């Protein structure tokens, strides 16, 4: 069957040399089995690929809405401790970049949990398995969420429960997002992928609004607290130089409060808005089929190699 020099191999203990041509020859002997296996592999991979839901992606391009300000020079050395108590940052380099803060917020579980709660996204994120383009509604996995009785029925391993926590949903949503910042220009790109083309656009828009509002509210509360403290100090201080410095600090916080109240795009402003995706980004169904066929081809070649190896060893023992 195989051209193996049994005596030379046994005496010199030379391992069997199995080349590509020998493997192809073995597969040719089993050609009908190979054809059947490849046919069923192709059919199964096509079926599996067709069952995979379409995933859509949209991207919004953002620019920093705030400009870096120069510090207040001598005022920092005069009233550094007082300003720190009031929550006022006198140094442009010493503060937190609000763009970086916004990016970290978008990644944080606290912020994403609040976002999911506010917009009621727990079920779409955790139970949706497909999107009906005709009706514009989600198709839910009934093994996870019973749509008829409106109950969570997934099999969860303790301490998790059938109903997912908002923290778990936040991790899931974070996995659907991609956030990047250009170190040179400071431009930020935020992308979201999901089953629905309409909702990825809406969620992306809502996320940017939510992160701007979150930081705006932080700055309003901080500025109000600072103004209250500085106003009290101004009333208690009689030294003219210190009163002038306090007045400048009050002016800075008043400007912050004004900008926070009048500017909607407080930290990140939209340069290129999130578009409604018309084409899916995945799955690449043809690639799924090709990879499945290629993998099965490699597996069959391994089977052919093992058959030749076992046959050769059996022939050696028989000699």
N, C-alpha and C positions, 0 to 999 in steps of 0.2 A: 504493500500500500504506500509506504513512505520510503524514500531512498535514504536509509540511515546505515552507515557503516558500523554495524553492531560490534564487531570484533575490535575495531580501532577505538571505538568509544569506550568499550569495557576495559581494554588494556591500558589505554592512556588516560582514562577518566576524563575525556573531553565532553563538556556539556553539549546537549543537543542544540544545534543552531537552527532556529525557526525564523525564517524571513517573511517578508510581507507577501511574497508570491505564494508561499506555502499556506499562509492563512487564507488568502483569496481562493486558493485551490480547495481548501476545506469548506469554505462557505459556498463554493460552486457545487460541491457534492451535496450540500444541504440547501440547494437553491430554493426548493419549494417551501421549506420551512422558513427560510429567510424572507421570501416574498410574502408569505402569510403574516409573519410577525411585523414586517414593515408596513403592510397594508393596514393592519389593526392599529399600529402605532400612529399612522397618519390619520386614520379615522378618529381615534381617541383624542389626538392633539388638536384636530380641527374642531371637534365638539367642545373640548375644554376651552379653546381660544374663543369660540363663539359665546360661551357662557360668561366669559370675563366681561365685567361692566366697563363702559367707557369712562375715562377720567379726563376732566377738563382742568385747565390751568389759566389763571389770569394774573397779571403783574401790574403793580402800580409803582411809578417812579416818583420819588419824593426828594425835596431839597430842604435843608435846614431853614426854618422860618426866622430864627433869631441870629443876630450878629454878635460876635464877641466884642465886649466893651472893654475899654482900657480901665485900669484900676483908678482909684481916687487919689493916687499919689500920697502926699503928706497926710491926708486924712486917715489913711490906713495906720500910720504909725501913731497918730494922735489918739484915735478912738478904736484901735483894733479890738481890745477886749470888750468895750461897750458894744461895738457892732456885732461881735460874735454872740453876745448875750441876746441881742435883739434879733438874731437870725439873719443878719445882713452880711453878704459876702463883698468885701472891698477889693478883692483881687480877681481879675479876669482869669488868670491861670490857676487860681486855687479852687475855682468852682467846678461843678460837674457839668460836662457837656450834655446839654439837654437832648441832643440827637442820640447820643449813646444811652442816655436814660430812657428815651422812648423805645429804643431797640431792646433794651433789657426788659422793659415792661412788657413788650410784645411777646417776649419769651417766657415771662414769669407765669407760674401756675395761679397765683392770686389774681392777676389781671385777666387771664384767660378764663378762669372759673367765673369771675364776675361777668365777663362777656357772654359766656354760655348761659348763665342764669338769666341775664337781662333779655337776651334774644331767644330764649327757649330752644337751645340747640342740642340739648342732651340726646334726644331721640334721633334726630337726623345724623348726628356724629357717631353715635354708638350702635345704632341698629339698622341704618340704611344699607341695602346691598345693591340697589340699582336705582335708576331714574327713568321715569316714563316721560319721554319727550312729548308725546301726544297730549297727555293730561297735565303735564307739568307737576307731577307728584312723585314722592319717593316710593319705592317698593322696599318694604322692611323684611328683615329676616325674622320669620315667625318663631324660630328657635331662640331668638334673643328677646323679641318684643311681640307680645300678643296684641295685634292691632284691634281685634274684635272686642276684647275685654279691657284693653288699655292697661296691660300688666307686663312687667318685666319678668321673663321666664328663663333667662339664660342660666346655664349651669356654672356657677361661680365657686371658686375655691376660697374658703375662709382665709383671711378676714373679709374678703370682698363679698358683696351681696348681689342678688339677682339684679337689683337696680344699681347701675354704675354710679360712683361718686363723681362729683364735679371735678375733683382733682384728677381722677382717672380720665375723664373726658378732656380735661385741659392738656394732659399728656398726649392724648390722641390728636387733638386739634393742633398742638405744636408740631406733631409729626407731619401734618398736612401743609405746614408753612415752610417757606424758605426766605430768610432775611439776610441781606448782604449790604455792606457799606463800602463805597469807594474811598480808600484812604486819601486819595489826592483831591478829589472834588467834593467829598463829603456827601455825595448823592446816595440815597438809600433805595433799595428795591425790595418790595415785599410781594411774594407770590403765594398763592393758595391753590391747592389741587383738591378736587372733590368730584362727586358724581354728577352734580347739577351745574351746567354752565351759567344759569341765571344766578344761582346762590353763591358761587365762588366770586362773582363780580360784586354782589351785594355784601357778602361777608367782608371782603377786602375793603370796600368803602366804609363799612361800619367800624371795622377795626381801627382805621386811621382816625376817624372821628372820635372814637372812644379813647384812644391813647392821647390825643390832643386835649380832650376834656379832662382826662385824669390828671395830667401834669398841670393844666390850667387851674384846676381846683386846688391842687397842692400849693401852687404859687400864690393864689388868692388868700388862702388860709395863712400862709407864712407871712405874706405882706401885711395882712390885717393884724396879725399878732405883733409883727415888728413895729407897725405904726402906733399901736397902743402903747407898747413899751417906750418907744422914742418920744411920744407925746408926753408921757409921764415924766421922763427924764428932762425934757425941755422945760416943763413947769417948775421942776425942782432945782434947775441949774441957773445960777446968776452970772456966771462968767461968760462974757460976751463971745469970746473965741470958741468956747465949747458950744454955746447956743447956735452959733453960725454953722458949726460942723454938724450938730444935730439936725439943723434945718436942712442941710444938704442930704443927709441920710433920709430924712422924711420925704424929701423931694424924689429921691431915687425909688423909694418904696411906693410912692404915689404913682410914679410912672409905670412901675411894674404892675400895680393894681389896675391902672387904666388899660394897659396893653392886654392884660389877661381878660378883661371884660369886653373889649371891642374886637379882638382878633380871633376869628374862628380857627384858622389854621395856625395854632399857637406855637407849635414846635416843628411840625412837619407840614410843608405845603406841597400840594400835588402839582407835579410837573407834567406827568403823563398819566391820566386817570386809568383805573382798572377797566379793561375792555370786556365785552361779552364774547367769550371764546366760541368760535364756530366749529373748530376742528379739535378732536380729541388729541391728547398728548400721549396717551397709552390706553390700552395695551397695543403693541405692534404684533398683531395676530399672525402675520406671515412669519415673523421672527420666532414666535412661539412654536409654530409648526416646524420650521427649519431646525431649531435647536433640539426639539424632541426627536426628529428623524436622525439628526447627527449623533445625538446621545445613544439612541438605540443602535445605530451603525457601529459605534465604538464598543458597545456592550456585546454585539454579535461577534465582532472581531476578537474580543477577549474570550468569548466562548470557543471560537475556532482555535485560538492559541492554546487554551487549556485542553481541548480535545486532542490536538496534535501532541502536546506534551505528555498526556496520559497514555496515548497510544504508543509513543516512543518508549516510555518507561516500561510499559507492559511487554514490548518487543525485546527490550534489553533483558528483562527478567526471564523471558522465555528462552533466551539464548544461553 
